[in-house]
Amino acid sequence: MKAFLLARVSTDDQKDALPAQSYRLIEYAKRMSYDHELFEIKESAYKETRNDFGAVVDKIKASTEKVIVVFDKIDRYTRDSSSEQVRILQNLYRTDKIELHFPSDNLYIYQNSPATDLLRLGMGIVVAQYYSDAISDNVKRKIEQKLRDGEWIGKAPVGYKNTVTVQGKKWVEIDAFKADVIRRTFQEYATGNTSLRILSKKWLDEYGIKAGSSKIEQVLKNPFYYGEKRIKGKLYPHKYDAVISKDLFDQVDAVRNGYKVTQHRWGGLPYPFRGLINCAECGCRITFEKKKGIYVYGHCTQSKGKHNAKYVNEDVIATKLAKLFQDIRIPEDAFEELSTGLRAAHEDKKRMRDTTLRTIDTEIEKYQTRIEKVYEDYLDEKIPEQLYKRKFEEYKKNQKSLQNKRLNIEQVEDEYYGTVSHLLRLARDAPALFSKANNEQKRSMINLVLSNLQLDGDQLRWEYKKPFDTMAFCHEMNSWLRRLGSNQ
């Protein structure tokens, strides 16, 4: 039988792993006596276009006979469950055109695969995606720490300029001319005797700076000028020189807010499905309101234009949603089998993680030894100061990179088992949990399990998120019992 072997990495840092993947795949193909073709692919799972992977999938799709598609592990298959290539391969194995093999995970997927194996695949995809997201979260946390430390990480606002210190550190310093313009603008607006339009004209006529009223308003609302920076609604103190005082900023804020008319919204009422469902016809939100003081109905806001929107009783929607959670329930025997496999896989991952961490620790210690050695050579005047500084920075940078890598592995791997166990328990107990949940808990469960909720007339449309789509598929096909296939 013909086998397509796919070795994949997503970054330059991982390219050294390609030969090891390729070796394992080739050895597997030889052991199984497959006529094989190897493809080595280096491209991100989150790129908008995956030309190399897409080309291989097209070649697999064009095959006139059933083929074996082999990835080393599930996370080499995909970390993006929504990709077009994954949907194509899923359709191919469901129609018995291909088999998916993951030798290192001891998993083989074919048309009649039992639900437990399909769930292992679904869970593997979720965990792989979770791993990527967790690494991204770690990067975000580091950025947040920089913000808490008072560092600015973007383009400096008007009145400041981005510079680099003599030590090579990025910095933000005052642009004397523009900072003076900013200061005068705050002072004038604080009097209450001017407007944004007048200030905009003055900037152009007197200072030669073109800025519309909206730009002037952004300046007046920016706390950076008195010593704080606003990032996604949060304020962080920064370490750069201030242009104005906090008192002056507050005076301007009071004047600016005095011109506004306060808007009121009748929102936040205790309707569990508010803001979760869209109209299938126009895309507007489905809002909920009480009729006759008793009955609650959901209907399209029709904010994009009137149409024949129906009013649907909230109880009808709740009953349908409860049925959706019933349709992802895992039977107890399947839950026990998956849990046992999960514990075994987790132990394997822990052993591999410990080996990786020991290797990283050895590398960190190696660079520490080099740092101490180069310092001694500098003290003994064996090397000049310039060379010492260059090598010291090089070793420190490499050491820091390894320490960050170690931290990421520790933080992410420790959460693997808990994350997947939580998903399994949720699927087993979903109907009972949903029926007992309060409004906020119901909303959390819906957001975790479902997507693209739409009301089409009086019919509810939806999509399951992974791996719950696989659970629903297995429930519908009643395929929880293991059957024999070409790879027992």
For each residue, the residues with C-beta under 8 A, 3 or more apart:
1: 34 35 66 67 68
2: 34 35 36 37 63 65 67 68
3: 29 32 34 35 36 37 67 68 69 70 101
4: 36 37 39 56 59 60 67 68 69 70
5: 22 25 26 28 29 36 37 38 39 70
6: 25 39 41 53 56 69 70 71 76
7: 18 21 22 25 38 39 40 41 72 76
8: 21 40 41 42 43 53 71 76
9: 14 15 17 18 21 41 42
10: 14 42 43 44 45 79
11: 14 15 44
12: 15 42
13:
14: 9 10 11 17 18 42
15: 9 11 12 18 42
16: 19
17: 9 14 20 21
18: 7 9 14 15 21 22 40 42
19: 16 22 23
20: 17 23 24
21: 7 8 9 17 18 24 25 72 76
22: 5 7 18 19 25 26 38 40
23: 19 20 26 27
24: 20 21 27 28 72 103 104
25: 5 6 7 21 22 28 29 36 38 70 72 103
26: 5 22 23 29 30 36 38
27: 23 24 30 31
28: 5 24 25 31 32 70 101 103
29: 3 5 25 26 32 34 36 70
30: 26 27 33 34
31: 27 28
32: 3 28 29 68
33: 30
34: 1 2 3 29 30 68
35: 1 2 3
36: 2 3 4 5 25 26 29 70
37: 2 3 4 5
38: 5 7 22 25 26
39: 4 5 6 7 52 56
40: 7 8 18 22
41: 6 7 8 9 52 53 56
42: 8 9 10 12 14 15 18 52
43: 8 10 47 50 51 52 53
44: 10 11 47 50
45: 10 50 78 79 80 83 132
46: 79 80 132
47: 43 44 50
48:
49: 54
50: 43 44 45 47 53 54 83 85
51: 43 54 55
52: 39 41 42 43 55 56
53: 6 8 41 43 50 56 57 85
54: 49 50 51 57 58 84 85
55: 51 52 58 59
56: 4 6 39 41 52 53 59 60
57: 53 54 60 61 85 88 89
58: 54 55 61 62
59: 4 55 56 62 63
60: 4 56 57 63 67 69 89 92 98
61: 57 58 88 92 97
62: 58 59
63: 2 59 60 66 67 97
64:
65: 2
66: 1 63 96 97 98 99
67: 1 2 3 4 60 63 97 98 99
68: 1 2 3 4 32 34 98 99 101
69: 3 4 6 60 89 98 99 100 101
70: 3 4 5 6 25 28 29 36 100 101 102 103
71: 6 8 74 76 77 100 101 102
72: 7 21 24 25 76 102 103 104
73: 76 77 102 104 105 124
74: 71 77 102 105 107 121 124 125 128
75: 79 124 127 128 131
76: 6 7 8 21 71 72 73
77: 71 73 74 86 100 102 124 125 128
78: 45 81 83 85 86 125 128
79: 10 45 46 75 125 128 129 131 132
80: 45 46 83 86 129
81: 78 86 125 126 129 466
82: 86
83: 45 50 78 80 86 87
84: 54 87 88
85: 50 53 54 57 78 88 89
86: 77 78 80 81 82 83 89 90 125
87: 83 84 90 91
88: 57 61 84 85 91 92
89: 57 60 69 85 86 92 93 98 100
90: 86 87 93 94
91: 87 88 94 95
92: 60 61 88 89 95 97 98
93: 89 90 96 97 98 99 100 109 110 111 113
94: 90 91 111
95: 91 92 111
96: 66 93 110 111
97: 61 63 66 67 92 93
98: 60 66 67 68 69 89 92 93
99: 66 67 68 69 93 108 109 110 485 486 487
100: 69 70 71 77 89 93 108 109 110 121
101: 3 28 68 69 70 71 107 108 109 487
102: 70 71 72 73 74 77 105 106 107 108 109 124
103: 24 25 28 70 72 106
104: 24 72 73
105: 73 74 102 120 124 345
106: 102 103
107: 74 101 102 117 120 121 124
108: 99 100 101 102 113 117 485 486 487
109: 93 99 100 101 102 113 117 118 121
110: 93 96 99 100 113 485 486 487
111: 93 94 95 96
112: 479 483 485
113: 93 108 109 110 117 118 479 485
114: 117 118 479 480 481 482 483
115: 118 119 330 334 470 471 474 479 480
116: 119 120 334 337 338 341 480 482
117: 107 108 109 113 114 120 121 482
118: 109 113 114 115 121 122 470 473 474 479
119: 115 116 122 123 330 334 338 467 470 471 474
120: 105 107 116 117 123 124 338 341
121: 74 100 107 109 117 118 124 125 470
122: 118 119 125 126 466 467 469 470 471
123: 119 120 126 127 338 342 420 423 424 467
124: 73 74 75 77 102 105 107 120 121 127 128
125: 74 77 78 79 81 86 121 122 128 129 466 467
126: 81 122 123 129 130 419 420 423 466 467
127: 75 123 124 130 131 416 419 420
128: 74 75 77 78 79 124 125 131 132
129: 79 80 81 125 126 132 133 466
130: 126 127 133 134 415 416 419
131: 75 79 127 128 134 135 412 416
132: 45 46 79 128 129 135 136
133: 129 130 136 137
134: 130 131 137 138 408 411 412 415
135: 131 132 138 139 408 412
136: 132 133 139 140
137: 133 134 140 141
138: 134 135 141 142 407 408 411 412
139: 135 136 142 143
140: 136 137 143 144
141: 137 138 144 145
142: 138 139 145 146
143: 139 140 146 147 153
144: 140 141 147 148
145: 141 142 148 149
146: 142 143 149 151 153
147: 143 144 150 151 153 229 231 236
148: 144 145 236
149: 145 146 239
150: 147 236 237 238 239 240
151: 146 147 238 239
152: 156 172 229 238 240
153: 143 146 147
154:
155: 162
156: 152 160 161 162 172
157: 160 219 222 224 225
158: 178 182 211 219
159: 174 175 178 179 181 182 219 225 243
160: 156 157 172 173 174 175 179 224 240
161: 156 172 173 174 175
162: 155 156 170 171 172
163: 170 171 172 173
164: 168 169 170 171
165: 168 169 170 171
166:
167:
168: 164 165
169: 164 165
170: 162 163 164 165
171: 162 163 164 165 240
172: 152 156 160 161 162 163 238 240
173: 160 161 163 240 241
174: 159 160 161 179 240 241 243
175: 159 160 161 178 179
176: 179 180
177: 180 181
178: 158 159 175 181 182 209
179: 159 160 174 175 176 182 183 243
180: 176 177 183 184
181: 159 177 178 184 185 203 207 209
182: 158 159 178 179 185 186 219 225 243 244
183: 179 180 186 187 243 244
184: 180 181 187 188
185: 181 182 188 189 199 203 216 219 220
186: 182 183 189 190 220 225 244 248 249 252
187: 183 184 190 191 248
188: 184 185 191 193 194 199
189: 185 186 192 194 199 220 252 255 256
190: 186 187 248 251 252 255
191: 187 188 194
192: 189 255 258
193: 188
194: 188 189 191 198 199
195: 198 199
196: 199 200 213 216 217
197: 200 201 213
198: 194 195 201 202
199: 185 188 189 194 195 196 202 203 213 216
200: 196 197 203 204 211 212 213 215 216
201: 197 198 204 205
202: 198 199 205 206 207
203: 181 185 199 200 206 207 209 210 211 216
204: 200 201 207 208 209 210 211
205: 201 202
206: 202 203
207: 181 202 203 204
208: 204
209: 178 181 203 204
210: 203 204
211: 158 200 203 204 215 216 219
212: 200 215 216
213: 196 197 199 200 216 217
214: 217 218
215: 200 211 212 218 219
216: 185 196 199 200 203 211 212 213 219 220
217: 196 213 214 220 221 256
218: 214 215 221 222
219: 157 158 159 182 185 211 215 216 222 225
220: 185 186 189 216 217 252 256
221: 217 218 253 256
222: 157 218 219 225 230
223: 226 227 228 229 230 235 249
224: 157 160 227 228 229 230 238
225: 157 159 182 186 219 222 242 243 244 249
226: 223 242 243 244 245 246 248 249
227: 223 224 237 238 242 246
228: 223 224 235 236 237 238
229: 147 152 223 224 235 236 237 238
230: 222 223 224 233 234 235 236
231: 147 234 236
232:
233: 230
234: 230 231
235: 223 228 229 230
236: 147 148 150 228 229 230 231
237: 150 227 228 229
238: 150 151 152 172 224 227 228 229
239: 149 150 151
240: 150 152 160 171 172 173 174
241: 173 174
242: 225 226 227 245
243: 159 174 179 182 183 225 226
244: 182 183 186 225 226 248 249
245: 226 242 248 249
246: 226 227 249 250
247: 250 251
248: 186 187 190 226 244 245 251 252
249: 186 223 225 226 244 245 246 252 253
250: 246 247 253 254
251: 190 247 248 254 255
252: 186 189 190 220 248 249 255 256
253: 221 249 250 256 257
254: 250 251 257 258
255: 189 190 192 251 252 258 259
256: 189 217 220 221 252 253 259 260
257: 253 254 260
258: 192 254 255
259: 255 256
260: 256 257
261:
262:
263:
264:
265:
266: 269
267:
268:
269: 266 274 288
270: 439
271: 274 288 296 314 439
272: 318 439 442 443
273: 276 277 286 288 298 314 317 318 321 442 443 446
274: 269 271 287 288
275: 285
276: 273 443 446 447 453
277: 273 285 286 298 317 453 454 455 460
278: 283 284 285 286 453 454 455
279: 282 283 284 285 286 300 301 302 309 454 455
280: 454 455 456 457 461
281: 300 307 309 456
282: 279 300 302 304 305 307
283: 278 279 304
284: 278 279 300 301 302 303 304
285: 275 277 278 279 300 301 303
286: 273 277 278 279 298 299 300 301 455
287: 274 298 299 300 301
288: 269 271 273 274 296 297 298 314
289: 296 297 299
290: 293 294 295 296
291: 294 295 296 297 311
292: 295
293: 290
294: 290 291
295: 290 291 292 313 314
296: 271 288 289 290 291 313 314 315
297: 288 289 291 311 312 313 314
298: 273 277 286 287 288 311 312 313 314 317 455
299: 286 287 289 309 310 311 312
300: 279 281 282 284 285 286 287 307 309 455
301: 279 284 285 286 287
302: 279 282 284 305 306 307 309
303: 284 285
304: 282 283 284
305: 282 302
306: 302 309
307: 281 282 300 302
308:
309: 279 281 299 300 302 306
310: 299 455 457 458
311: 291 297 298 299
312: 297 298 299 316 317 455 458
313: 295 296 297 298 316 317
314: 271 273 288 295 296 297 298 317 318
315: 296 318 319
316: 312 313 319 320 458
317: 273 277 298 312 313 314 320 321 455 460
318: 272 273 314 315 321 322
319: 315 316 322 323
320: 316 317 323 324 460
321: 273 317 318 324 325 434 442 446 450 460
322: 318 319 325 326 431 434 435
323: 319 320 326 327
324: 320 321 327 328 449 450 462 464 472
325: 321 322 328 329 430 431 433 434 445 449
326: 322 323 329 430 431
327: 323 324 471 472 475 476
328: 324 325 427 430 449 464 468 471 472 475
329: 325 326 427 428 430 431 471 475
330: 115 119 334 335 338 424 427 428 471
331: 334 335 480
332: 335 336 428
333: 336 337 480
334: 115 116 119 330 331 337 338 480
335: 330 331 332 338 339 424 427 428
336: 332 333 339 340
337: 116 333 334 340 341
338: 116 119 120 123 330 334 335 341 342 424
339: 335 336 342 343 421 424
340: 336 337 343 344
341: 116 120 337 338 344 345
342: 123 338 339 345 346 417 420 421 424
343: 339 340 346 347 417
344: 340 341 347 348
345: 105 341 342 348 349
346: 342 343 349 350 416 417
347: 343 344 350 351
348: 344 345 351 352
349: 345 346 352 353 413 416
350: 346 347 353 354 413
351: 347 348 354 355
352: 348 349 355 356
353: 349 350 356 357 409 413
354: 350 351 357 358
355: 351 352 358 359
356: 352 353 359 360 409
357: 353 354 360 361 406 409 410
358: 354 355 361 362
359: 355 356 362 363
360: 356 357 363 364 402 405 406 409
361: 357 358 364 365 406
362: 358 359 365 366
363: 359 360 366 367 402
364: 360 361 367 368 399 402 403 406
365: 361 362 368 369
366: 362 363 369 370
367: 363 364 370 371 395 396 398 399 402
368: 364 365 371 372 399
369: 365 366 372 373
370: 366 367 373 374 391 395
371: 367 368 374 375 392 395 396 399
372: 368 369 375 376
373: 369 370 376 377
374: 370 371 377 378 383 388 391 392 395
375: 371 372 378 379 388 392
376: 372 373 379 380
377: 373 374 380 382 383 388
378: 374 375 381 382 383 385 388
379: 375 376
380: 376 377
381: 378
382: 377 378
383: 374 377 378 387 388 391
384: 387 388
385: 378 388 389
386: 389 390
387: 383 384 390 391
388: 374 375 377 378 383 384 385 391 392
389: 385 386 392 393
390: 386 387 393 394
391: 370 374 383 387 388 394 395
392: 371 374 375 388 389 395 396
393: 389 390 396 397
394: 390 391 397 398
395: 367 370 371 374 391 392 398 399
396: 367 371 392 393 399 400
397: 393 394 400 401
398: 367 394 395 401 402
399: 364 367 368 371 395 396 402 403
400: 396 397 403 404
401: 397 398 404 405
402: 360 363 364 367 398 399 405 406
403: 364 399 400 406 407
404: 400 401 407 408
405: 360 401 402 408 409
406: 357 360 361 364 402 403 409 410
407: 138 403 404 410 411
408: 134 135 138 404 405 411 412
409: 353 356 357 360 405 406 412 413
410: 357 406 407 413 414
411: 134 138 407 408 414 415
412: 131 134 135 138 408 409 415 416
413: 349 350 353 409 410 416
414: 410 411 417 418
415: 130 134 411 412 418 419
416: 127 130 131 346 349 412 413 419 420
417: 342 343 346 414 420 421
418: 414 415 421 422
419: 126 127 130 415 416 422 423
420: 123 126 127 342 416 417 423 424
421: 339 342 417 418 424 425
422: 418 419 425 426
423: 123 126 419 420 426 427 467
424: 123 330 335 338 339 342 420 421 427 428
425: 421 422 428 429
426: 422 423 429 430 433 445 448 449
427: 328 329 330 335 423 424 430 468 471
428: 329 330 332 335 424 425
429: 425 426 432 433
430: 325 326 328 329 426 427 433 434 445 449
431: 322 325 326 329 434 435
432: 429 435 436
433: 325 426 429 430 436 437 441 445
434: 321 322 325 430 431 437 442 445
435: 322 431 432
436: 432 433
437: 433 434 441 442 445
438: 441 442
439: 270 271 272 442 443
440: 443 444
441: 433 437 438 444 445
442: 272 273 321 434 437 438 439 445 446
443: 272 273 276 439 440 446 447
444: 440 441 447 448
445: 325 426 430 433 434 437 441 442 448 449
446: 273 276 321 442 443 449 450 453
447: 276 443 444 450
448: 426 444 445 465
449: 324 325 328 426 430 445 446 464 465 468
450: 321 324 446 447 453 462 463 464 465 468
451: 462 463 464 465
452: 461 462 463
453: 276 277 278 446 450 460 461 462
454: 277 278 279 280 460 461 462
455: 277 278 279 280 286 298 300 310 312 317 458 459 460 461
456: 280 281 459 460 461
457: 280 310
458: 310 312 316 455
459: 455 456
460: 277 317 320 321 453 454 455 456
461: 280 452 453 454 455 456
462: 324 450 451 452 453 454
463: 450 451 452 469
464: 324 328 449 450 451 468 469 471 472
465: 448 449 450 451 468 469
466: 81 122 125 126 129 469 470
467: 119 122 123 125 126 423 470 471
468: 328 427 449 450 464 465 471 472
469: 122 463 464 465 466 472 473
470: 115 118 119 121 122 466 467 473 474
471: 115 119 122 327 328 329 330 427 464 467 468 474 475
472: 324 327 328 464 468 469 475 476
473: 118 469 470 476 477
474: 115 118 119 470 471 477 478 479 480
475: 327 328 329 471 472 478
476: 327 472 473
477: 473 474
478: 474 475
479: 112 113 114 115 118 474
480: 114 115 116 331 333 334 474
481: 114
482: 114 116 117
483: 112 114
484: 488
485: 99 108 110 112 113 488
486: 99 108 110
487: 99 101 108 110
488: 484 485
